Structure formats: structure tokens, C-alpha cells
């Protein structure tokens, strides 16, 4: 190879084709143009999580499309959310030294590789197959039959998670969006949880979104609300096309006893950051965060994580300066600012 200027250049010179995905906040394709700006240090990473960029690379050659190479990488970001040239160059040097050898996952000395959760792997593989016009896994048809209701909704034990991920990745095929929308309110907790973990990565329509909201409302009507179930529903709803419905639903949740639960707050900050640009939602969120039993450290971690997302600073700073905030929130904000000095 001639002089190599970054990861994209390495892959191009190797004669491969590739796609890049964010693996942090949700599994979402990043354009090569956007990644190139990021890896050259020109822009901040668009979706940082815990001040790192979590990435999935899908690499193939046209003649060997079935022989995919997959990299999962995480890069620490500097104070402005950018990748330093030192880290990028160090990784490229490792690639050059290992050319034809292990992937970053297999190379135990590589500090940048990571292993995603199993459910994230399933969603990634489902998206990859669709993207490359490859068939869904062998679990797909069985999962489809289950969501049609053929074996009965209590017969979920043998439905493969990969099949549910394939179904979620193919909402625009085989009437799948309609099947899922109709089944959501009938599903037992375990298959609903599996579905929720998959559709959080997909753009869902109004019918699927409303079905999830109906489950949330049903849970909130109980004498004892399961906050973990509510947090799961929030994640499932997070990528909806119906942003107003999401904001209204979050406002409702944040006004209940489930609002200050750490799992609920983590789901909102981790997956629904765009909804926090709403003045009402961010205010309710901050009040709930100040009342969370996890205390000041948790408050600080959540706020710092949100502030690092490009475009979120203004919304948060406006909300923390609000004169309508409670005494408890004022104290939490004061402690947060002390940690910066």
C-alpha cells in the first residue's frame, strides 16, 4: 500500500467496499462522507455515547460478497467530541501491521475493538443482510408465523431472536409493519421485550408507535407500575416517525412515579435525545433526574453525556437557566457546575 491517510483510505486501497454504522445510541448507518469528515478531525462525532464513538464496519469485496468482514470499534473522543489524529493513525498502523491477519476483535492487543451485546449483533446482522440484498436468516419465517399469531402468542419459546431482528429490519417487506402493529398489544412480556430491543433501531410508523403507547398507558394504569417495562417501551418508541407522540408520551411518563426511575431516565437520555429539544420535555426530564434515587453522580453523568451530543447544548443550558425550576433541581445544577471547576 502507498501512504495511507485514515481508515477509509486503507479500505479503499485494499479494494473493498464498506458501510459504517453507529453502534452506540442506536444501530444506524453513517454516510461515508460524514465519517470521512469525522476521521479527518473536521467534525465532532454525531452520536457520541459516554464520550466515545461506537462503530460497526461492514467490509466486503464485490466478488466475495458472502465473505463479510465485520469490525466493531470504539474510539475515545477529545473534549470537543472529535477523533484525534494520533488515535486514528495508531489504529491504521495496527491495521497495516496485521494486514491479512486478525480482525480488530480477534487481536487481543488492539485497544479499540469491542464486542456488542448479543441483541445488537442480531440487529446488525439483520441490517447487513438487507443492505446487501441477501436473504434473511433461517429464523425469519418462523418469527413471521409467530407474529401472525399462527402457533398462538403463548408459543414464543422457540422463536429465534435473530428472526425477530430480521422482521424488524424488514418492516417494508411482506406486510411486516402491519403484522407487528397488530400483535404488539397481544404479546406476552418476553417476546415483547425481544421485539422492543429490535425495533428501537428502526424507523417505526404511526400504527406501531400507537400500539406501543397503548401498552405504556396500560402499564401506567396499574397500581404498581413496572418502571423497567416502561423503559423498554420508551426504547421501542424512540425512533418513531411521530415525534410529537413521543414527546407527549414522555411528558406523561415523567409526570408519574416511574419518571425518576434510573432505567426510565437512561432510556430517555440514551435513545430519545431529540425529544429533549422540546422545552416542556427537557424541563420535566431534569426535574425527574434531580429526584432520582441514584443521586448527584448519576445526574452529572446523564447531563455530561447529553451535552456531548452535537446540537444539544443550547436546549440543556436554556433549561438549566429556567427560573421555574424546583429547589431540588437548582441544588443538583449547582453541584454539577461545581464539578466543572
Secondary structure, DSSP 8 states (H G I E B T S, - for coil): -----SHHHHHHHTT-EEEEEE-SSS-EEE-HHHHHHHHTTSS--TT-BTTEEEEEEEEE-GGGTTS-EEEEEEEE--TTS---HHHHHHHHHHHHHTTTS--TTT-TT-TTB----HHHHHHHHHHHHHHTT----TTHHHHHHHHHTSS-TT--TT--HHHHHHHHHTTTSTTHHHHHHHHGGG--HHHHHHHHHHHTTS-B-HHHHHHHHHHHHHHHTSSS--HHHHHHHHHHHTTBS-HHHHHHHHHHHHTSTTTT-HHHHHHHHHH-GGGGGSHHHHHHHHHHHHT-TT-HHHHHHHHHHHHTSTT-HHHHHHHHT-TT--HHHHHHHHHHHHHH-
